[in-house]
Amino acid sequence: MTESEFVNGIALMTASIGKPMPDQQVEAWYLILGELTVDQLRRGIIETIRHHQFAGFPPVGTILANAGATTTVADEAILAWASVRDAIGRVGAYDSADFGPTVNAVIRDLGGWPTICDTLTADLQWVEKRFCGAYRAFSATSRIPDEMTRHLPGLSEMSNSRGGRGNYRLARIPLVTDLSDGITIEQRAIQGPMNGVLSLVEGIG
């Protein structure tokens, strides 16, 4: 299926929901759904709309299931990266971030949250490849060490911690790696990073 055919298919869903789909979400969905035929995509969208019970866009896994396909860990990795890309701009390096155990471990393995945020735009494609590879590896692990799964300190938390001050802002970020039942692999209900609301709370270092 070509990208233009995919966009035409998604237009059916956006018209039904009554809101446009952000460009980053279109890109992520195309990576997941692009191997479907046009007929499969149309069937998946129509069946999803017919039984749609979500606020905002439905889980991409629902469309796959209704099209007769299934999501894989590789698919989840791509969608998790879409959440991270969105948060880079919305949260930034100064606030701390919490994506849930698996993604926290992946980002920590890649150098931490400020390091990810400071990546040059031109280099993000390479970071994405490393992210997806690490995501698949951590997903195959029976138990990730607790110290790897904790929230990701931002620059403010790091600075306050060194200076003996404890306050910092923590953004709890919902993931878009939702499966057909509407629950993420981190077992939290979401609408997707572009539709959901980032929860900023005061933490104590």
C-alpha positions as CSV (number, residue, x, y, z in Angstrom):
1,M,0.0,0.0,0.0
2,T,1.4,3.4,-0.9
3,E,1.5,6.3,1.5
4,S,-1.1,8.2,-0.5
5,E,-3.5,5.2,-0.4
6,F,-2.9,5.0,3.3
7,V,-3.6,8.7,3.9
8,N,-6.9,8.3,1.9
9,G,-7.9,5.4,4.1
10,I,-7.1,7.3,7.3
11,A,-9.2,10.2,6.0
12,L,-12.2,7.9,6.5
13,M,-11.4,7.6,10.2
14,T,-10.6,11.3,10.8
15,A,-13.8,12.3,9.2
16,S,-15.7,9.9,11.5
17,I,-13.9,11.0,14.7
18,G,-14.1,14.7,13.7
19,K,-10.4,15.7,14.2
20,P,-7.2,15.5,12.1
21,M,-4.5,13.1,12.9
22,P,-1.1,14.7,13.8
23,D,1.6,14.1,11.3
24,Q,3.9,12.1,13.7
25,Q,1.0,9.8,14.4
26,V,0.2,9.3,10.7
27,E,3.9,8.4,10.2
28,A,3.9,5.9,13.0
29,W,0.6,4.3,11.9
30,Y,1.9,4.0,8.4
31,L,4.9,2.1,9.6
32,I,2.6,-0.3,11.3
33,L,-0.3,-0.5,8.8
34,G,1.6,0.0,5.6
35,E,2.0,-3.7,4.8
36,L,-1.8,-4.1,4.7
37,T,-3.6,-4.1,1.4
38,V,-6.0,-1.2,0.7
39,D,-9.0,-3.5,1.2
40,Q,-7.6,-4.8,4.5
41,L,-7.0,-1.2,5.8
42,R,-10.5,-0.2,4.8
43,R,-12.0,-3.3,6.4
44,G,-10.0,-2.7,9.6
45,I,-11.1,1.0,9.8
46,I,-14.7,0.3,9.1
47,E,-15.0,-2.4,11.7
48,T,-13.1,-0.3,14.2
49,I,-15.4,2.7,13.6
50,R,-18.5,0.5,13.8
51,H,-17.5,-0.6,17.4
52,H,-15.4,2.4,18.4
53,Q,-15.6,3.1,22.2
54,F,-12.5,5.2,22.7
55,A,-12.2,8.9,23.2
56,G,-10.0,10.1,20.4
57,F,-8.3,7.8,18.0
58,P,-8.6,4.0,18.7
59,P,-5.6,1.8,19.3
60,V,-3.8,0.9,16.1
61,G,-3.8,-2.7,17.3
62,T,-7.6,-2.6,17.0
63,I,-7.4,-1.7,13.4
64,L,-4.9,-4.5,12.8
65,A,-7.0,-7.0,14.5
66,N,-10.1,-5.9,12.6
67,A,-8.1,-6.1,9.4
68,G,-7.1,-9.7,10.2
69,A,-3.5,-8.9,11.3
70,T,-1.8,-8.7,14.7
71,T,0.7,-6.3,16.3
72,T,4.3,-7.4,17.1
73,V,6.9,-6.2,19.5
74,A,8.6,-4.5,16.6
75,D,5.3,-2.6,16.0
76,E,5.1,-1.7,19.7
77,A,8.7,-0.4,19.5
78,I,7.8,2.0,16.7
79,L,4.8,3.3,18.5
80,A,6.7,3.7,21.7
81,W,9.3,5.8,19.9
82,A,6.5,8.0,18.5
83,S,5.5,8.7,22.2
84,V,9.1,9.6,23.0
85,R,9.5,11.8,19.9
86,D,6.3,13.7,20.9
87,A,7.6,14.1,24.5
88,I,11.0,15.5,23.4
89,G,9.2,18.6,22.2
90,R,6.4,18.7,24.8
91,V,8.4,18.0,27.9
92,G,12.0,18.8,27.1
93,A,15.3,18.0,28.9
94,Y,14.7,20.0,32.0
95,D,11.6,18.2,33.3
96,S,11.9,14.6,34.5
97,A,9.9,12.0,32.6
98,D,8.2,8.7,33.2
99,F,7.1,6.5,30.3
100,G,6.7,3.3,32.3
101,P,9.2,0.5,33.1
102,T,10.2,-0.7,29.6
103,V,10.6,2.6,27.9
104,N,12.3,4.1,31.0
105,A,14.8,1.2,30.8
106,V,15.4,1.7,27.1
107,I,16.0,5.5,27.4
108,R,18.3,5.0,30.4
109,D,20.3,2.4,28.4
110,L,20.7,5.0,25.6
111,G,22.2,7.6,27.9
112,G,19.2,9.1,29.8
113,W,16.4,11.6,29.1
114,P,18.5,14.8,28.6
115,T,20.8,12.9,26.2
116,I,17.8,11.8,24.1
117,C,16.3,15.4,24.2
118,D,19.7,16.9,23.0
119,T,19.9,14.7,20.0
120,L,20.1,16.6,16.7
121,T,17.1,16.2,14.5
122,A,19.2,14.8,11.7
123,D,20.5,12.1,14.1
124,L,17.0,11.0,15.5
125,Q,16.7,8.4,12.8
126,W,19.7,6.6,14.1
127,V,18.5,6.9,17.7
128,E,15.2,5.5,16.6
129,K,17.0,2.3,15.3
130,R,18.9,2.0,18.6
131,F,15.7,2.6,20.6
132,C,13.7,0.0,18.7
133,G,16.5,-2.6,19.1
134,A,16.8,-2.0,22.8
135,Y,13.0,-2.0,23.2
136,R,12.9,-5.5,21.6
137,A,15.7,-6.7,23.9
138,F,14.1,-5.4,27.1
139,S,10.7,-6.7,26.1
140,A,12.2,-10.2,25.8
141,T,13.7,-9.9,29.3
142,S,11.8,-11.7,32.0
143,R,12.6,-9.1,34.6
144,I,14.2,-5.6,34.2
145,P,16.3,-4.4,37.2
146,D,14.3,-1.9,39.3
147,E,17.0,0.7,39.0
148,M,16.5,0.7,35.2
149,T,12.8,1.2,35.3
150,R,12.5,4.2,37.6
151,H,11.5,7.6,36.2
152,L,14.0,9.5,34.1
153,P,15.6,12.5,35.8
154,G,15.7,15.7,33.8
155,L,18.3,18.5,34.1
156,S,16.4,20.3,36.9
157,E,16.1,17.2,39.1
158,M,19.8,16.5,38.5
159,S,20.8,20.0,39.4
160,N,18.6,20.2,42.4
161,S,19.8,16.9,43.7
162,R,23.4,18.1,43.5
163,G,22.6,21.4,45.2
164,G,20.7,19.7,48.1
165,R,17.3,20.9,46.8
166,G,14.6,18.3,46.2
167,N,11.8,19.7,44.1
168,Y,11.4,18.8,40.4
169,R,8.7,18.4,37.8
170,L,7.8,15.0,36.6
171,A,5.9,14.4,33.4
172,R,4.0,11.1,33.4
173,I,3.6,10.3,29.8
174,P,1.0,7.9,28.4
175,L,2.3,5.6,25.6
176,V,0.7,4.8,22.3
177,T,1.9,1.2,22.3
178,D,-1.7,0.0,22.8
179,L,-2.9,-3.4,21.8
180,S,-6.3,-4.5,20.5
181,D,-7.9,-4.3,24.0
182,G,-6.9,-0.6,24.4
183,I,-4.3,-1.3,27.2
184,T,-0.7,-0.5,26.7
185,I,2.1,-3.0,27.4
186,E,2.7,-0.9,30.5
187,Q,-0.9,-1.8,31.5
188,R,-2.2,1.7,31.5
189,A,-5.2,3.1,29.6
190,I,-4.3,5.8,27.1
191,Q,-5.6,7.9,24.2
192,G,-2.2,8.3,22.6
193,P,0.5,10.9,23.2
194,M,-1.0,13.5,20.8
195,N,-4.5,13.2,22.3
196,G,-3.7,12.5,25.9
197,V,-2.7,15.0,28.6
198,L,0.8,15.1,30.1
199,S,0.6,14.9,33.9
200,L,3.1,17.2,35.5
201,V,3.6,16.7,39.3
202,E,6.0,18.0,41.9
203,G,8.4,15.3,43.0
204,I,10.9,15.2,45.8
205,G,14.4,14.3,45.0
